[in-house]
Amino acid sequence: MFQPAKQVIRFARVAVMQPFLAYFESIGVPTEKYLLQVGLTPAMLDDPYTPIPTSLAFEFINATCEAEGIDDIGLLAGQATSLQMMDEFGDRLLATKSIGGYLKLGCRLINAVSSGDDYWLAEGDEEIHFCQLISGLNEQDAIQNYLYTSLVTINTIRQASKATWCPPEITIPGMRPGTAAGLAALLPGTTVIREGPYASFQIPHNVLAYPMPAKDERAPNGGHFSPTLPLPNDFVTSIKQLIETLIIAGNPDIHSAASTAGLSLRTLQRRLADSGTNYSALVANTRIDIAIRWIRDGEHSLADTASALGYTNQANFSRAFRRVTGLSPRTYRDSIHRSR
């Protein structure tokens, strides 16, 4: 069984949100409005590798569904999504030779793009089980997440089997009766079970040898999905990553951070103090980390960088930058240019 790293704040890479965004946009939902409501911006979602707090991702999905009257988004997005639509992530899975290889790589990639998702493969005598622990998130969020992932997986296997296979049963504890009925309607001959220690469905060993469906050559080649930085796996690093999200969204207030982390203000402050730091210091250091990255990328002017990171003027930005790096932002930028 997969054992996630222990951390307070869970993160998902933007790639995890993209199929839900694509589904919303396909039915005409104004996604930008709902992103802004929860403190995300469309620009923050440009890079599929960027980590965002899982709680914000689900807050966006839930707010959108509630406002637009959408039920069971996991069923809808899972049925509407194929590996062909998942860019680099899907390309890497489609490159596997067999269903068995697809499932093994899929579990590794899922756990790499979303911390604490707890997916694993359990071996049986004649089958393997594709499993997820329904915990750590709001239970219904975790259920919708598993519905989405399992439907994409099941539909891929059905495509490989020429629609001759369906799981004999699928277990998702805590699933609402109406959701279970909707799932049963999508999977002919599958028994849907709403009780058990974890979510799972079975794949016989003979199905594991099926070759993967061929990639549609008309689909764009997304390249190699390989996130360069791991997701945060300790408390302080996860708080810094959360602060980066809040800074870019324009609101790195400690109360917002505590709320997003699911902590009381006092608990957040105490945990940081126990780790030898404090919130103000992390905000200051994270701002400079972002500034350094943006200066290296060369996509923002120094004035735009100072403004976007919340400095009241360039002089304050310059003093803060020099305090950490020993150089002014302009001198640092010029040194980067000279080294290229």
C-alpha positions as CSV (number, residue, x, y, z in Angstrom):
1,M,0.0,0.0,0.0
2,F,1.3,3.5,-0.9
3,Q,2.3,5.5,2.1
4,P,2.2,9.3,1.5
5,A,4.7,11.7,3.0
6,K,3.5,13.2,6.2
7,Q,2.7,16.9,5.7
8,V,0.0,19.3,6.8
9,I,-0.8,20.9,3.5
10,R,-1.5,18.8,0.4
11,F,-0.6,20.0,-3.1
12,A,-1.6,19.0,-6.6
13,R,0.1,20.1,-9.8
14,V,-1.9,22.2,-12.2
15,A,-2.0,19.2,-14.6
16,V,-4.5,17.5,-12.2
17,M,-6.9,20.5,-12.6
18,Q,-6.7,20.8,-16.3
19,P,-9.3,18.1,-17.2
20,F,-11.8,19.7,-14.9
21,L,-11.1,23.1,-16.4
22,A,-11.5,21.6,-19.9
23,Y,-14.8,20.0,-19.0
24,F,-16.2,23.2,-17.5
25,E,-15.1,25.2,-20.6
26,S,-16.6,22.6,-22.9
27,I,-20.0,23.4,-21.5
28,G,-19.6,27.1,-21.5
29,V,-18.7,27.7,-17.8
30,P,-16.9,31.1,-17.2
31,T,-14.0,29.4,-15.3
32,E,-12.0,32.6,-14.8
33,K,-14.7,34.1,-12.6
34,Y,-14.7,31.1,-10.2
35,L,-10.9,30.9,-10.2
36,L,-10.6,34.5,-9.0
37,Q,-13.2,33.8,-6.3
38,V,-10.9,31.3,-4.6
39,G,-7.7,33.2,-5.1
40,L,-6.4,31.6,-8.3
41,T,-5.7,33.3,-11.6
42,P,-5.6,31.8,-15.1
43,A,-1.9,32.8,-15.3
44,M,-1.1,30.6,-12.3
45,L,-2.4,27.6,-14.3
46,D,-0.2,28.0,-17.4
47,D,2.5,25.6,-16.2
48,P,1.2,22.1,-15.7
49,Y,4.0,21.4,-13.1
50,T,3.1,24.2,-10.8
51,P,1.9,23.0,-7.4
52,I,-1.2,24.6,-5.9
53,P,-2.9,23.7,-2.6
54,T,-5.3,20.8,-3.1
55,S,-7.9,22.6,-0.9
56,L,-7.9,25.6,-3.3
57,A,-8.3,23.2,-6.3
58,F,-11.3,21.6,-4.7
59,E,-12.7,24.9,-3.5
60,F,-12.7,26.1,-7.2
61,I,-14.3,22.9,-8.4
62,N,-17.0,22.9,-5.7
63,A,-17.8,26.6,-6.1
64,T,-18.1,26.1,-9.9
65,C,-20.4,23.1,-9.5
66,E,-22.6,24.7,-6.9
67,A,-23.0,28.0,-8.9
68,E,-23.6,26.1,-12.2
69,G,-25.8,23.4,-10.8
70,I,-23.4,20.6,-11.7
71,D,-23.7,17.3,-9.8
72,D,-21.1,14.5,-9.6
73,I,-18.3,16.3,-11.5
74,G,-16.1,13.2,-11.1
75,L,-18.5,11.1,-13.2
76,L,-18.9,13.9,-15.8
77,A,-15.2,14.8,-16.2
78,G,-14.0,11.2,-16.0
79,Q,-16.4,10.1,-18.8
80,A,-15.4,13.1,-20.9
81,T,-11.6,12.7,-20.5
82,S,-9.2,10.4,-22.3
83,L,-5.4,10.0,-22.1
84,Q,-5.3,11.6,-25.6
85,M,-6.5,14.9,-24.0
86,M,-3.9,14.9,-21.1
87,D,-0.9,16.3,-22.9
88,E,2.5,15.2,-21.5
89,F,0.9,13.1,-18.7
90,G,-1.3,11.2,-21.2
91,D,1.5,10.8,-23.7
92,R,3.8,9.1,-21.2
93,L,1.0,6.7,-20.2
94,L,0.1,6.0,-23.8
95,A,3.8,5.1,-24.4
96,T,3.6,2.1,-22.1
97,K,3.4,-1.3,-23.9
98,S,0.6,-3.0,-21.9
99,I,-2.3,-2.3,-19.5
100,G,-0.1,-3.7,-16.7
101,G,2.7,-1.2,-17.4
102,Y,0.1,1.6,-17.7
103,L,-1.4,0.8,-14.3
104,K,2.0,0.7,-12.6
105,L,3.3,3.9,-14.2
106,G,-0.1,5.6,-13.6
107,C,0.0,5.0,-9.9
108,R,3.5,6.5,-9.7
109,L,2.6,9.5,-11.7
110,I,-0.7,10.2,-9.8
111,N,1.2,10.1,-6.5
112,A,3.8,12.5,-8.1
113,V,1.3,15.1,-9.3
114,S,-0.9,15.1,-6.1
115,S,0.6,14.6,-2.7
116,G,-1.3,12.2,-0.4
117,D,-3.6,10.7,-3.0
118,D,-2.8,7.2,-1.7
119,Y,-3.2,5.2,-4.9
120,W,-1.8,1.7,-5.0
121,L,-2.1,-1.6,-6.8
122,A,-2.9,-4.6,-4.6
123,E,-2.1,-8.1,-5.9
124,G,-4.7,-10.9,-5.7
125,D,-4.5,-14.5,-6.9
126,E,-6.2,-13.9,-10.2
127,E,-6.4,-10.1,-10.4
128,I,-5.0,-6.9,-9.2
129,H,-7.0,-4.1,-7.5
130,F,-6.7,-0.4,-8.3
131,C,-7.1,1.2,-4.9
132,Q,-7.4,4.6,-3.2
133,L,-7.8,5.5,0.5
134,I,-10.7,7.8,0.9
135,S,-9.2,10.0,3.5
136,G,-7.3,13.3,4.1
137,L,-9.7,15.4,2.1
138,N,-13.4,16.2,2.5
139,E,-14.8,12.7,1.9
140,Q,-17.0,13.7,-1.0
141,D,-14.1,15.5,-2.7
142,A,-12.0,12.3,-2.4
143,I,-14.9,10.3,-3.8
144,Q,-15.3,12.6,-6.8
145,N,-11.5,12.4,-7.3
146,Y,-11.5,8.6,-7.3
147,L,-14.6,8.5,-9.6
148,Y,-12.7,10.7,-12.2
149,T,-9.5,8.8,-12.0
150,S,-11.1,5.3,-12.0
151,L,-13.4,6.2,-15.0
152,V,-10.4,7.4,-17.1
153,T,-8.6,4.2,-16.2
154,I,-11.5,1.9,-16.8
155,N,-12.3,3.5,-20.1
156,T,-8.7,3.2,-21.2
157,I,-8.8,-0.6,-20.4
158,R,-12.1,-0.9,-22.1
159,Q,-10.6,0.7,-25.2
160,A,-7.7,-1.8,-25.1
161,S,-10.2,-4.7,-24.7
162,K,-12.4,-3.4,-27.6
163,A,-15.2,-2.8,-25.0
164,T,-15.3,-6.5,-24.0
165,W,-14.2,-5.9,-20.4
166,C,-15.8,-4.1,-17.5
167,P,-14.9,-4.5,-13.8
168,P,-17.1,-7.0,-12.1
169,E,-17.5,-4.6,-9.2
170,I,-16.3,-1.3,-8.0
171,T,-16.2,-0.2,-4.3
172,I,-16.3,3.4,-3.2
173,P,-17.1,3.7,0.5
174,G,-19.4,6.7,1.4
175,M,-20.6,7.3,-2.1
176,R,-24.1,8.7,-2.2
177,P,-26.9,6.4,-3.6
178,G,-27.6,8.8,-6.6
179,T,-23.9,8.9,-7.5
180,A,-23.7,5.1,-7.3
181,A,-26.7,4.8,-9.6
182,G,-25.0,7.2,-12.1
183,L,-21.8,5.2,-12.0
184,A,-23.7,1.9,-12.5
185,A,-25.4,3.4,-15.6
186,L,-21.9,4.1,-17.1
187,L,-20.5,0.6,-16.4
188,P,-22.6,-2.2,-17.9
189,G,-22.6,-5.3,-15.7
190,T,-20.6,-3.8,-12.9
191,T,-21.8,-4.1,-9.3
192,V,-21.3,-0.8,-7.4
193,I,-20.6,-1.2,-3.7
194,R,-20.8,1.7,-1.2
195,E,-19.1,0.2,1.8
196,G,-15.5,-1.0,2.4
197,P,-12.2,0.0,3.9
198,Y,-11.0,1.8,0.7
199,A,-12.1,2.4,-2.9
200,S,-11.1,-0.2,-5.5
201,F,-11.9,-2.1,-8.6
202,Q,-10.5,-5.4,-10.0
203,I,-8.5,-6.1,-13.2
204,P,-7.9,-9.8,-14.1
205,H,-4.3,-10.8,-14.7
206,N,-5.1,-11.8,-18.3
207,V,-6.3,-8.2,-19.0
208,L,-2.9,-6.8,-17.9
209,A,-1.3,-8.2,-21.0
210,Y,-3.5,-6.3,-23.4
211,P,-1.6,-3.8,-25.5
212,M,-2.2,-0.2,-24.8
213,P,-4.5,1.7,-27.3
214,A,-2.5,3.5,-30.0
215,K,-2.0,7.2,-29.7
216,D,-4.1,9.3,-32.1
217,E,-1.4,10.7,-34.4
218,R,-3.6,13.7,-35.0
219,A,-3.3,14.7,-31.3
220,P,-0.4,17.1,-30.5
221,N,2.7,15.5,-29.0
222,G,3.0,16.9,-25.4
223,G,6.6,15.7,-24.8
224,H,7.9,14.0,-21.7
225,F,6.1,14.5,-18.4
226,S,8.8,14.8,-15.7
227,P,8.2,17.4,-13.0
228,T,11.6,18.8,-12.0
229,L,10.8,19.6,-8.4
230,P,9.2,17.3,-5.9
231,L,6.0,18.3,-4.1
232,P,6.6,19.7,-0.6
233,N,7.0,16.9,1.9
234,D,7.6,18.7,5.2
235,F,5.7,21.4,7.1
236,V,7.9,24.5,6.5
237,T,8.4,23.7,2.8
238,S,4.7,23.2,2.3
239,I,3.9,26.5,4.0
240,K,6.4,28.2,1.8
241,Q,4.8,26.7,-1.3
242,L,1.4,27.9,0.0
243,I,2.8,31.4,0.6
244,E,4.0,31.5,-3.0
245,T,0.5,30.7,-4.2
246,L,-0.9,33.5,-2.0
247,I,1.8,36.0,-3.0
248,I,1.1,35.5,-6.7
249,A,-2.6,35.8,-6.0
250,G,-1.9,39.0,-4.2
251,N,-2.9,38.1,-0.7
252,P,-0.2,36.5,1.5
253,D,-2.1,37.3,4.7
254,I,-1.4,34.9,7.6
255,H,-5.1,34.4,8.2
256,S,-5.6,33.3,4.6
257,A,-2.6,30.9,4.9
258,A,-4.0,29.4,8.1
259,S,-7.5,28.9,6.6
260,T,-6.1,27.3,3.4
261,A,-3.9,25.0,5.5
262,G,-6.8,24.0,7.7
263,L,-5.1,25.2,10.8
264,S,-5.9,27.7,13.5
265,L,-3.8,30.9,13.5
266,R,-2.2,29.9,16.8
267,T,-1.4,26.4,15.6
268,L,0.3,27.7,12.4
269,Q,2.4,30.1,14.4
270,R,3.4,27.5,17.0
271,R,4.3,24.9,14.3
272,L,6.5,27.5,12.5
273,A,8.1,28.6,15.8
274,D,8.9,24.9,16.6
275,S,10.6,24.7,13.3
276,G,12.8,27.8,14.0
277,T,11.0,30.3,11.8
278,N,8.0,32.6,11.6
279,Y,5.4,33.5,9.0
280,S,6.8,37.0,8.2
281,A,10.3,35.6,7.6
282,L,8.9,33.0,5.2
283,V,6.9,35.6,3.3
284,A,10.0,37.8,2.9
285,N,12.2,34.9,1.8
286,T,9.6,33.5,-0.6
287,R,9.1,36.9,-2.2
288,I,12.9,37.0,-3.0
289,D,12.9,33.4,-4.2
290,I,10.2,34.3,-6.7
291,A,12.0,37.5,-7.7
292,I,15.2,35.6,-8.4
293,R,13.3,33.1,-10.5
294,W,11.5,35.8,-12.5
295,I,14.7,37.7,-13.1
296,R,16.4,34.6,-14.3
297,D,13.5,33.9,-16.6
298,G,13.6,37.5,-18.0
299,E,9.8,37.6,-18.5
300,H,9.1,40.5,-16.1
301,S,10.6,44.0,-15.8
302,L,12.0,44.9,-12.4
303,A,9.2,47.3,-11.8
304,D,6.6,44.7,-12.7
305,T,8.3,42.2,-10.4
306,A,8.3,44.6,-7.5
307,S,4.6,45.4,-8.0
308,A,3.5,41.8,-8.5
309,L,5.3,40.7,-5.4
310,G,3.6,43.3,-3.2
311,Y,6.4,45.8,-2.6
312,T,5.1,49.4,-2.3
313,N,7.9,50.7,-4.4
314,Q,11.1,49.6,-6.1
315,A,13.3,51.0,-3.4
316,N,11.7,48.7,-0.8
317,F,12.1,45.8,-3.3
318,S,15.8,46.7,-3.9
319,R,16.6,46.8,-0.1
320,A,14.8,43.5,0.5
321,F,16.6,41.8,-2.5
322,R,20.0,43.2,-1.4
323,R,19.5,41.9,2.1
324,V,19.1,38.4,0.9
325,T,21.5,38.2,-2.1
326,G,24.0,41.0,-1.4
327,L,23.2,42.5,-4.8
328,S,20.6,45.0,-6.1
329,P,18.0,43.5,-8.5
330,R,19.5,45.4,-11.4
331,T,23.0,44.2,-10.6
332,Y,21.8,40.6,-10.2
333,R,19.9,40.8,-13.6
334,D,23.0,42.2,-15.3
335,S,25.2,39.5,-13.9
336,I,22.8,36.9,-15.3
337,H,22.9,38.5,-18.8
338,R,26.7,38.6,-18.8
339,S,26.9,34.9,-17.9
340,R,24.8,33.8,-20.9
